[in-house]
Structures are given as C-alpha cells and as structure tokens.
Amino acid sequence: MTTKNEKRTERRRGRTRFSVKAAAHGRPRLSVFRSGRHIYAQIIKDDEGKTLAAASSIDTGVKDKSKKGNDKTTAALVGKLLAERATKAGVKEVVFDRGGYLYHGRIKALADAAREAGLSF
C-alpha cells in the first residue's frame, strides 16, 4: 500500500515529467535519480524507449576518483562522464528531467558539469 508521502512524490514527478515531455520536441531526456548513497543519470529517447547513455557514481572511473558517492564533486564527475558518453553516441541537445528533485546541490552540480562538457539544455 502506498503512503501519502509516496503519492505526493509520484504526483510531483508526474508534473515534472509531463512538462519535460511537452518541451522536448523530439530531443532525448536526461533523467537523474538521486539516492542517499549514489547518483545516477541517463539519457533516454522516449519515443523509442531506449537508453542512449548512462553514468553513475558506481562506475569505476568515478568511483576511483571520489571517496563518497553522495557529494557534489562526485555528481560533477558523473555529469562530465555522461556528457562524454552522450557525445560518443551522437547526442548534443537534451531536455533536463530533474525527477521531482529541487534544482540545487548534487542535481545542479551534475547539470552544470554536463553543460561544461558539451551538452546543451
């Protein structure tokens, strides 16, 4: 059974996802998931249902460079790695889906690093 808080979270995610899809105009979606210990990001082509590129704080390149998986520096490394993998896959423009999270802290660090590494959104 879902709790009141889980229902509220699902409604918030749904509103965010709806506005992101409306603004996408065929661009892939950069989706972010943040847990207490790690951060995950992937670029999804919604009309085909395919993941084009993905990166997380568990990847070996990121894990070796950072001590923790839940700080801003690790999120920036994940954003940079994701942007590199996206450019290899031929993706330059995406629409950012923050997944209902507030745009600050780790989410903002990941987005800024992805922008600096070549993604535009």
Number of C-alpha atoms within 10 A of each C-alpha: 4 6 8 8 9 11 11 11 14 13 13 15 16 14 12 16 19 13 11 18 17 9 12 16 10 13 19 24 24 25 18 23 16 17 9 8 11 16 24 21 24 22 26 20 17 14 9 8 8 11 14 18 22 21 24 25 27 15 13 9 14 22 16 11 12 15 11 15 21 17 18 18 19 24 31 23 23 30 33 24 24 26 28 19 17 23 15 12 11 11 19 15 18 21 21 20 22 22 22 17 16 10 12 11 11 20 22 17 21 26 26 16 21 24 16 13 16 16 22 15 14
